[in-house]
Amino acid sequence: ANRYLENYERALSGFDAAASKDPSLNAKEEAGKIVDLLNKLEDSILEK
């Protein structure tokens, strides 16, 4: 899990791979949540 915290592109690729193997995992939705969280984090950093 820790390596995913450091490499977001790889984490998102992992979600895509999971989605192709098992669509019921809602991997696209989970990847979207990661992107949304990263956008919020970026906005927070830029506001300071």
PDB file of N, H, CA, C and O in Angstrom:
ATOM      1  N   ALA A   1       0.820  -1.199   0.000  1.00  0.00           N
ATOM      2  CA  ALA A   1       0.000   0.000   0.000  1.00  0.00           C
ATOM      3  C   ALA A   1       0.860   1.258   0.000  1.00  0.00           C
ATOM      4  O   ALA A   1       0.512   2.242  -0.653  1.00  0.00           O
ATOM      5  N   ASN A   2       1.960   1.241   0.711  1.00  0.00           N
ATOM      6  H   ASN A   2       2.243   0.442   1.242  1.00  0.00           H
ATOM      7  CA  ASN A   2       2.794   2.437   0.795  1.00  0.00           C
ATOM      8  C   ASN A   2       3.340   2.861  -0.556  1.00  0.00           C
ATOM      9  O   ASN A   2       3.427   4.056  -0.837  1.00  0.00           O
ATOM     10  N   ARG A   3       3.702   1.920  -1.383  1.00  0.00           N
ATOM     11  H   ARG A   3       3.631   0.949  -1.155  1.00  0.00           H
ATOM     12  CA  ARG A   3       4.251   2.314  -2.678  1.00  0.00           C
ATOM     13  C   ARG A   3       3.214   3.037  -3.519  1.00  0.00           C
ATOM     14  O   ARG A   3       3.573   3.869  -4.352  1.00  0.00           O
ATOM     15  N   TYR A   4       1.920   2.734  -3.318  1.00  0.00           N
ATOM     16  H   TYR A   4       1.629   2.058  -2.641  1.00  0.00           H
ATOM     17  CA  TYR A   4       0.886   3.445  -4.059  1.00  0.00           C
ATOM     18  C   TYR A   4       0.766   4.889  -3.595  1.00  0.00           C
ATOM     19  O   TYR A   4       0.350   5.756  -4.363  1.00  0.00           O
ATOM     20  N   LEU A   5       1.122   5.150  -2.357  1.00  0.00           N
ATOM     21  H   LEU A   5       1.460   4.446  -1.732  1.00  0.00           H
ATOM     22  CA  LEU A   5       1.077   6.516  -1.871  1.00  0.00           C
ATOM     23  C   LEU A   5       2.128   7.381  -2.554  1.00  0.00           C
ATOM     24  O   LEU A   5       1.975   8.600  -2.633  1.00  0.00           O
ATOM     25  N   GLU A   6       3.172   6.769  -3.037  1.00  0.00           N
ATOM     26  H   GLU A   6       3.296   5.779  -2.972  1.00  0.00           H
ATOM     27  CA  GLU A   6       4.266   7.508  -3.646  1.00  0.00           C
ATOM     28  C   GLU A   6       4.190   7.532  -5.170  1.00  0.00           C
ATOM     29  O   GLU A   6       4.810   8.390  -5.799  1.00  0.00           O
ATOM     30  N   ASN A   7       3.452   6.623  -5.768  1.00  0.00           N
ATOM     31  H   ASN A   7       2.948   5.926  -5.257  1.00  0.00           H
ATOM     32  CA  ASN A   7       3.409   6.542  -7.221  1.00  0.00           C
ATOM     33  C   ASN A   7       1.950   6.461  -7.671  1.00  0.00           C
ATOM     34  O   ASN A   7       1.406   5.375  -7.872  1.00  0.00           O
ATOM     35  N   TYR A   8       1.335   7.623  -7.822  1.00  0.00           N
ATOM     36  H   TYR A   8       1.777   8.505  -7.659  1.00  0.00           H
ATOM     37  CA  TYR A   8      -0.082   7.671  -8.146  1.00  0.00           C
ATOM     38  C   TYR A   8      -0.377   7.134  -9.539  1.00  0.00           C
ATOM     39  O   TYR A   8      -1.412   6.508  -9.764  1.00  0.00           O
ATOM     40  N   GLU A   9       0.527   7.379 -10.464  1.00  0.00           N
ATOM     41  H   GLU A   9       1.368   7.888 -10.281  1.00  0.00           H
ATOM     42  CA  GLU A   9       0.304   6.878 -11.826  1.00  0.00           C
ATOM     43  C   GLU A   9       0.251   5.357 -11.828  1.00  0.00           C
ATOM     44  O   GLU A   9      -0.596   4.766 -12.499  1.00  0.00           O
ATOM     45  N   ARG A  10       1.136   4.726 -11.093  1.00  0.00           N
ATOM     46  H   ARG A  10       1.824   5.205 -10.548  1.00  0.00           H
ATOM     47  CA  ARG A  10       1.134   3.268 -11.006  1.00  0.00           C
ATOM     48  C   ARG A  10      -0.133   2.769 -10.300  1.00  0.00           C
ATOM     49  O   ARG A  10      -0.707   1.750 -10.682  1.00  0.00           O
ATOM     50  N   ALA A  11      -0.554   3.494  -9.277  1.00  0.00           N
ATOM     51  H   ALA A  11      -0.087   4.322  -8.966  1.00  0.00           H
ATOM     52  CA  ALA A  11      -1.775   3.105  -8.572  1.00  0.00           C
ATOM     53  C   ALA A  11      -2.976   3.148  -9.511  1.00  0.00           C
ATOM     54  O   ALA A  11      -3.801   2.234  -9.515  1.00  0.00           O
ATOM     55  N   LEU A  12      -3.071   4.208 -10.301  1.00  0.00           N
ATOM     56  H   LEU A  12      -2.401   4.951 -10.297  1.00  0.00           H
ATOM     57  CA  LEU A  12      -4.191   4.319 -11.238  1.00  0.00           C
ATOM     58  C   LEU A  12      -4.120   3.243 -12.306  1.00  0.00           C
ATOM     59  O   LEU A  12      -5.151   2.720 -12.732  1.00  0.00           O
ATOM     60  N   SER A  13      -2.918   2.909 -12.742  1.00  0.00           N
ATOM     61  H   SER A  13      -2.081   3.334 -12.396  1.00  0.00           H
ATOM     62  CA  SER A  13      -2.758   1.812 -13.707  1.00  0.00           C
ATOM     63  C   SER A  13      -3.215   0.500 -13.091  1.00  0.00           C
ATOM     64  O   SER A  13      -3.811  -0.340 -13.765  1.00  0.00           O
ATOM     65  N   GLY A  14      -2.932   0.330 -11.807  1.00  0.00           N
ATOM     66  H   GLY A  14      -2.447   1.013 -11.259  1.00  0.00           H
ATOM     67  CA  GLY A  14      -3.377  -0.872 -11.104  1.00  0.00           C
ATOM     68  C   GLY A  14      -4.892  -0.963 -11.051  1.00  0.00           C
ATOM     69  O   GLY A  14      -5.457  -2.046 -11.207  1.00  0.00           O
ATOM     70  N   PHE A  15      -5.551   0.166 -10.831  1.00  0.00           N
ATOM     71  H   PHE A  15      -5.092   1.045 -10.704  1.00  0.00           H
ATOM     72  CA  PHE A  15      -7.012   0.169 -10.836  1.00  0.00           C
ATOM     73  C   PHE A  15      -7.541  -0.188 -12.220  1.00  0.00           C
ATOM     74  O   PHE A  15      -8.517  -0.930 -12.335  1.00  0.00           O
ATOM     75  N   ASP A  16      -6.915   0.328 -13.265  1.00  0.00           N
ATOM     76  H   ASP A  16      -6.123   0.931 -13.172  1.00  0.00           H
ATOM     77  CA  ASP A  16      -7.333  -0.009 -14.633  1.00  0.00           C
ATOM     78  C   ASP A  16      -7.160  -1.498 -14.910  1.00  0.00           C
ATOM     79  O   ASP A  16      -8.024  -2.124 -15.523  1.00  0.00           O
ATOM     80  N   ALA A  17      -6.047  -2.060 -14.459  1.00  0.00           N
ATOM     81  H   ALA A  17      -5.345  -1.551 -13.961  1.00  0.00           H
ATOM     82  CA  ALA A  17      -5.807  -3.493 -14.657  1.00  0.00           C
ATOM     83  C   ALA A  17      -6.852  -4.312 -13.909  1.00  0.00           C
ATOM     84  O   ALA A  17      -7.350  -5.313 -14.425  1.00  0.00           O
ATOM     85  N   ALA A  18      -7.180  -3.888 -12.700  1.00  0.00           N
ATOM     86  H   ALA A  18      -6.776  -3.075 -12.281  1.00  0.00           H
ATOM     87  CA  ALA A  18      -8.197  -4.596 -11.917  1.00  0.00           C
ATOM     88  C   ALA A  18      -9.554  -4.520 -12.601  1.00  0.00           C
ATOM     89  O   ALA A  18     -10.295  -5.503 -12.629  1.00  0.00           O
ATOM     90  N   ALA A  19      -9.880  -3.360 -13.148  1.00  0.00           N
ATOM     91  H   ALA A  19      -9.278  -2.562 -13.126  1.00  0.00           H
ATOM     92  CA  ALA A  19     -11.169  -3.189 -13.822  1.00  0.00           C
ATOM     93  C   ALA A  19     -11.280  -4.095 -15.037  1.00  0.00           C
ATOM     94  O   ALA A  19     -12.357  -4.613 -15.331  1.00  0.00           O
ATOM     95  N   SER A  20     -10.178  -4.288 -15.740  1.00  0.00           N
ATOM     96  H   SER A  20      -9.303  -3.868 -15.501  1.00  0.00           H
ATOM     97  CA  SER A  20     -10.237  -5.144 -16.923  1.00  0.00           C
ATOM     98  C   SER A  20     -10.420  -6.611 -16.543  1.00  0.00           C
ATOM     99  O   SER A  20     -10.973  -7.389 -17.319  1.00  0.00           O
ATOM    100  N   LYS A  21      -9.959  -6.988 -15.357  1.00  0.00           N
ATOM    101  H   LYS A  21      -9.510  -6.356 -14.726  1.00  0.00           H
ATOM    102  CA  LYS A  21     -10.096  -8.377 -14.909  1.00  0.00           C
ATOM    103  C   LYS A  21     -11.419  -8.634 -14.207  1.00  0.00           C
ATOM    104  O   LYS A  21     -11.984  -9.722 -14.317  1.00  0.00           O
ATOM    105  N   ASP A  22     -11.913  -7.631 -13.484  1.00  0.00           N
ATOM    106  H   ASP A  22     -11.453  -6.747 -13.395  1.00  0.00           H
ATOM    107  CA  ASP A  22     -13.155  -7.804 -12.731  1.00  0.00           C
ATOM    108  C   ASP A  22     -13.915  -6.479 -12.687  1.00  0.00           C
ATOM    109  O   ASP A  22     -13.699  -5.669 -11.785  1.00  0.00           O
ATOM    110  N   PRO A  23     -14.802  -6.254 -13.656  1.00  0.00           N
ATOM    111  CA  PRO A  23     -15.543  -4.989 -13.719  1.00  0.00           C
ATOM    112  C   PRO A  23     -16.394  -4.699 -12.481  1.00  0.00           C
ATOM    113  O   PRO A  23     -16.738  -3.543 -12.239  1.00  0.00           O
ATOM    114  N   SER A  24     -16.736  -5.706 -11.706  1.00  0.00           N
ATOM    115  H   SER A  24     -16.456  -6.645 -11.903  1.00  0.00           H
ATOM    116  CA  SER A  24     -17.574  -5.484 -10.525  1.00  0.00           C
ATOM    117  C   SER A  24     -16.832  -4.768  -9.402  1.00  0.00           C
ATOM    118  O   SER A  24     -17.454  -4.377  -8.414  1.00  0.00           O
ATOM    119  N   LEU A  25     -15.528  -4.589  -9.529  1.00  0.00           N
ATOM    120  H   LEU A  25     -15.023  -4.907 -10.331  1.00  0.00           H
ATOM    121  CA  LEU A  25     -14.748  -3.924  -8.487  1.00  0.00           C
ATOM    122  C   LEU A  25     -14.932  -2.407  -8.474  1.00  0.00           C
ATOM    123  O   LEU A  25     -14.475  -1.741  -7.545  1.00  0.00           O
ATOM    124  N   ASN A  26     -15.586  -1.859  -9.477  1.00  0.00           N
ATOM    125  H   ASN A  26     -15.958  -2.399 -10.231  1.00  0.00           H
ATOM    126  CA  ASN A  26     -15.779  -0.410  -9.584  1.00  0.00           C
ATOM    127  C   ASN A  26     -14.452   0.340  -9.535  1.00  0.00           C
ATOM    128  O   ASN A  26     -14.348   1.400  -8.917  1.00  0.00           O
ATOM    129  N   ALA A  27     -13.454  -0.213 -10.181  1.00  0.00           N
ATOM    130  H   ALA A  27     -13.538  -1.074 -10.683  1.00  0.00           H
ATOM    131  CA  ALA A  27     -12.114   0.371 -10.145  1.00  0.00           C
ATOM    132  C   ALA A  27     -12.092   1.764 -10.771  1.00  0.00           C
ATOM    133  O   ALA A  27     -11.350   2.631 -10.308  1.00  0.00           O
ATOM    134  N   LYS A  28     -12.872   1.989 -11.792  1.00  0.00           N
ATOM    135  H   LYS A  28     -13.474   1.284 -12.168  1.00  0.00           H
ATOM    136  CA  LYS A  28     -12.904   3.319 -12.420  1.00  0.00           C
ATOM    137  C   LYS A  28     -13.397   4.361 -11.420  1.00  0.00           C
ATOM    138  O   LYS A  28     -12.860   5.467 -11.352  1.00  0.00           O
ATOM    139  N   GLU A  29     -14.415   4.006 -10.650  1.00  0.00           N
ATOM    140  H   GLU A  29     -14.851   3.108 -10.705  1.00  0.00           H
ATOM    141  CA  GLU A  29     -14.940   4.923  -9.636  1.00  0.00           C
ATOM    142  C   GLU A  29     -13.891   5.193  -8.558  1.00  0.00           C
ATOM    143  O   GLU A  29     -13.716   6.334  -8.132  1.00  0.00           O
ATOM    144  N   GLU A  30     -13.201   4.155  -8.123  1.00  0.00           N
ATOM    145  H   GLU A  30     -13.343   3.228  -8.469  1.00  0.00           H
ATOM    146  CA  GLU A  30     -12.165   4.321  -7.103  1.00  0.00           C
ATOM    147  C   GLU A  30     -11.008   5.165  -7.631  1.00  0.00           C
ATOM    148  O   GLU A  30     -10.461   5.989  -6.898  1.00  0.00           O
ATOM    149  N   ALA A  31     -10.636   4.970  -8.878  1.00  0.00           N
ATOM    150  H   ALA A  31     -11.081   4.300  -9.473  1.00  0.00           H
ATOM    151  CA  ALA A  31      -9.577   5.783  -9.482  1.00  0.00           C
ATOM    152  C   ALA A  31     -10.016   7.243  -9.545  1.00  0.00           C
ATOM    153  O   ALA A  31      -9.215   8.150  -9.318  1.00  0.00           O
ATOM    154  N   GLY A  32     -11.276   7.461  -9.851  1.00  0.00           N
ATOM    155  H   GLY A  32     -11.927   6.725 -10.036  1.00  0.00           H
ATOM    156  CA  GLY A  32     -11.812   8.824  -9.868  1.00  0.00           C
ATOM    157  C   GLY A  32     -11.731   9.482  -8.503  1.00  0.00           C
ATOM    158  O   GLY A  32     -11.466  10.680  -8.403  1.00  0.00           O
ATOM    159  N   LYS A  33     -11.957   8.706  -7.455  1.00  0.00           N
ATOM    160  H   LYS A  33     -12.172   7.733  -7.537  1.00  0.00           H
ATOM    161  CA  LYS A  33     -11.846   9.241  -6.092  1.00  0.00           C
ATOM    162  C   LYS A  33     -10.413   9.656  -5.784  1.00  0.00           C
ATOM    163  O   LYS A  33     -10.183  10.674  -5.132  1.00  0.00           O
ATOM    164  N   ILE A  34      -9.458   8.873  -6.252  1.00  0.00           N
ATOM    165  H   ILE A  34      -9.645   8.045  -6.782  1.00  0.00           H
ATOM    166  CA  ILE A  34      -8.048   9.220  -6.037  1.00  0.00           C
ATOM    167  C   ILE A  34      -7.721  10.526  -6.753  1.00  0.00           C
ATOM    168  O   ILE A  34      -7.074  11.405  -6.184  1.00  0.00           O
ATOM    169  N   VAL A  35      -8.165  10.650  -7.987  1.00  0.00           N
ATOM    170  H   VAL A  35      -8.691   9.936  -8.449  1.00  0.00           H
ATOM    171  CA  VAL A  35      -7.901  11.867  -8.756  1.00  0.00           C
ATOM    172  C   VAL A  35      -8.542  13.071  -8.074  1.00  0.00           C
ATOM    173  O   VAL A  35      -7.920  14.128  -7.976  1.00  0.00           O
ATOM    174  N   ASP A  36      -9.771  12.924  -7.603  1.00  0.00           N
ATOM    175  H   ASP A  36     -10.277  12.065  -7.683  1.00  0.00           H
ATOM    176  CA  ASP A  36     -10.447  14.019  -6.905  1.00  0.00           C
ATOM    177  C   ASP A  36      -9.681  14.424  -5.645  1.00  0.00           C
ATOM    178  O   ASP A  36      -9.508  15.611  -5.371  1.00  0.00           O
ATOM    179  N   LEU A  37      -9.230  13.440  -4.892  1.00  0.00           N
ATOM    180  H   LEU A  37      -9.370  12.476  -5.115  1.00  0.00           H
ATOM    181  CA  LEU A  37      -8.473  13.717  -3.674  1.00  0.00           C
ATOM    182  C   LEU A  37      -7.169  14.442  -3.994  1.00  0.00           C
ATOM    183  O   LEU A  37      -6.800  15.394  -3.305  1.00  0.00           O
ATOM    184  N   LEU A  38      -6.479  13.996  -5.028  1.00  0.00           N
ATOM    185  H   LEU A  38      -6.779  13.223  -5.587  1.00  0.00           H
ATOM    186  CA  LEU A  38      -5.230  14.653  -5.415  1.00  0.00           C
ATOM    187  C   LEU A  38      -5.473  16.085  -5.883  1.00  0.00           C
ATOM    188  O   LEU A  38      -4.665  16.974  -5.614  1.00  0.00           O
ATOM    189  N   ASN A  39      -6.571  16.305  -6.574  1.00  0.00           N
ATOM    190  H   ASN A  39      -7.227  15.583  -6.792  1.00  0.00           H
ATOM    191  CA  ASN A  39      -6.907  17.668  -6.998  1.00  0.00           C
ATOM    192  C   ASN A  39      -7.168  18.568  -5.798  1.00  0.00           C
ATOM    193  O   ASN A  39      -6.736  19.721  -5.781  1.00  0.00           O
ATOM    194  N   LYS A  40      -7.871  18.051  -4.794  1.00  0.00           N
ATOM    195  H   LYS A  40      -8.222  17.115  -4.807  1.00  0.00           H
ATOM    196  CA  LYS A  40      -8.124  18.826  -3.576  1.00  0.00           C
ATOM    197  C   LYS A  40      -6.821  19.126  -2.847  1.00  0.00           C
ATOM    198  O   LYS A  40      -6.624  20.233  -2.348  1.00  0.00           O
ATOM    199  N   LEU A  41      -5.942  18.147  -2.789  1.00  0.00           N
ATOM    200  H   LEU A  41      -6.103  17.247  -3.194  1.00  0.00           H
ATOM    201  CA  LEU A  41      -4.649  18.340  -2.142  1.00  0.00           C
ATOM    202  C   LEU A  41      -3.846  19.412  -2.873  1.00  0.00           C
ATOM    203  O   LEU A  41      -3.255  20.291  -2.245  1.00  0.00           O
ATOM    204  N   GLU A  42      -3.828  19.334  -4.184  1.00  0.00           N
ATOM    205  H   GLU A  42      -4.308  18.620  -4.694  1.00  0.00           H
ATOM    206  CA  GLU A  42      -3.104  20.329  -4.974  1.00  0.00           C
ATOM    207  C   GLU A  42      -3.674  21.724  -4.746  1.00  0.00           C
ATOM    208  O   GLU A  42      -2.921  22.681  -4.566  1.00  0.00           O
ATOM    209  N   ASP A  43      -4.995  21.844  -4.753  1.00  0.00           N
ATOM    210  H   ASP A  43      -5.606  21.066  -4.899  1.00  0.00           H
ATOM    211  CA  ASP A  43      -5.631  23.138  -4.512  1.00  0.00           C
ATOM    212  C   ASP A  43      -5.261  23.682  -3.140  1.00  0.00           C
ATOM    213  O   ASP A  43      -4.999  24.876  -2.990  1.00  0.00           O
ATOM    214  N   SER A  44      -5.241  22.815  -2.148  1.00  0.00           N
ATOM    215  H   SER A  44      -5.454  21.845  -2.270  1.00  0.00           H
ATOM    216  CA  SER A  44      -4.886  23.217  -0.788  1.00  0.00           C
ATOM    217  C   SER A  44      -3.454  23.736  -0.720  1.00  0.00           C
ATOM    218  O   SER A  44      -3.177  24.731  -0.050  1.00  0.00           O
ATOM    219  N   ILE A  45      -2.562  23.065  -1.407  1.00  0.00           N
ATOM    220  H   ILE A  45      -2.788  22.257  -1.951  1.00  0.00           H
ATOM    221  CA  ILE A  45      -1.156  23.478  -1.403  1.00  0.00           C
ATOM    222  C   ILE A  45      -0.987  24.811  -2.129  1.00  0.00           C
ATOM    223  O   ILE A  45      -0.235  25.675  -1.676  1.00  0.00           O
ATOM    224  N   LEU A  46      -1.675  24.978  -3.237  1.00  0.00           N
ATOM    225  H   LEU A  46      -2.285  24.277  -3.605  1.00  0.00           H
ATOM    226  CA  LEU A  46      -1.533  26.199  -4.032  1.00  0.00           C
ATOM    227  C   LEU A  46      -2.122  27.423  -3.341  1.00  0.00           C
ATOM    228  O   LEU A  46      -1.713  28.549  -3.627  1.00  0.00           O
ATOM    229  N   GLU A  47      -3.078  27.219  -2.433  1.00  0.00           N
ATOM    230  H   GLU A  47      -3.410  26.305  -2.200  1.00  0.00           H
ATOM    231  CA  GLU A  47      -3.709  28.331  -1.726  1.00  0.00           C
ATOM    232  C   GLU A  47      -2.804  28.919  -0.653  1.00  0.00           C
ATOM    233  O   GLU A  47      -3.043  30.040  -0.204  1.00  0.00           O
ATOM    234  N   LYS A  48      -1.791  28.207  -0.238  1.00  0.00           N
ATOM    235  H   LYS A  48      -1.597  27.296  -0.602  1.00  0.00           H
ATOM    236  CA  LYS A  48      -0.922  28.685   0.849  1.00  0.00           C
ATOM    237  C   LYS A  48       0.109  29.638   0.369  1.00  0.00           C
ATOM    238  O   LYS A  48       0.913  30.128   1.161  1.00  0.00           O
TER     239      LYS A  48
END
